[in-house]
Amino acid sequence: MKDSKIINLGKAVFTVFFSMGTFCLLGALITNDDWFAGAGYFLIFFGAPANLLCILGLLIYSAIDTSKFKECMTAILILTANIPIAFIYAVIGISLFF
C-alpha cells in the first residue's frame, strides 16, 4: 500500500464521520428537531467502534509492515482528532436539548 493511500484512508474516515456529526449538530441547532440530536448520539454510539476498528487495523498493519509505521501513526492521529470534536458536539447537544 502506498504511503499516501494509508494517510488518505485516515483522512477519508475522519471526513465521513466529521461530516455526518457536523450535519447532525447543525441540523439539530437549526431545526430544533430531536431526530437530528438522536442521530448524532446514534452516530457517536456506532462511529466510535468504527473508528476504533480502523485504528486497530492500522496498528496491526504497522506491526506487520514496520516500514509503514510512520504513515500509519499519522493516519491514526488524524482519526483521533474526531474524539475531542465528538465530545464538544455532545456537550453542545446536551446543553441545548436537556
N, C-alpha and C positions, 0 to 999 in steps of 0.2 A: 504494500500500500504506500503510495507516495506520501511524503510529509504533509503536503498541502491538503490532501484528502482527509487525513486524520484531523487536522485543525478545522477544516471545513465541516466535518461531521459534528464536531463540538459546537461550532457556530450555528449550524442548522438546527440542532436540537435546542440550543439556547433560544434561537429566534422563534421557533414554533411555540415553545411554552411561554416565553416572554410575551409574544403577540397575543396568544389566547388569554393570558392573565390580564394584560392591559385592556383587551376588548371587554372582558367581563367586568373589570373595575370601572371603566368608562361607561359601559352600558348601565351599570348599577347607579353610578353617580348622575348620569344624565336623565335616565328614565325613572329612577327610584323604584324599579321593578325588582322584586325579591328573586325572580328567576335568575337574573344575572349574578346576584350575590351567591345563590345556591350553586350555580355553575362554576363560579370562581372557587368555592370551597371544594366542590367535586374535583376541580382541576388540581387543587393542592393535594387532595387525597390520592389521586391516581397519577399525578405528574411527578410527585416526589419519588415513588418507586421506579417510575420510568427513567428519571434522571439518574437515580442510583444504579439501576441496571446498566445504563450507558457508561457510567463512571467505572463500575466493576468490570465491564467488558474492556474498557481502555486500560485499566490496571492489569488485567490478565494479559492483554496484548503486549503491553510494555514489558511484562515479565518474560514473555515468550521471545519477543524480539527486542532485545535490550538496546539496539541501535535506534529504536523509535521512542525511547523513554522520554526525551525532552519534548517531543511533539505531543505525545500522549498526555504528559503533565500540563502542557499548555492548553490542550483541549479540555482537560479536567478543570483547570482554573476558570476557563470560560463558562463551563457548565455550573460551577459552584457560585457564580455571580447571581444565579437565579435565587439562591437561598435568601439573602437579605432583601431582595426585591419582593419575593413572595411574602416574607414576614411583614414588610412595610405595607403591602397591599392588604394583607389580612388585618392588620391593625386599623387601617383606614376603613375597611369594610365593617369591622366590628364596631368601631366608634360611630359610624353613621347609621347602622341598621339595628343596633341593640342598645 
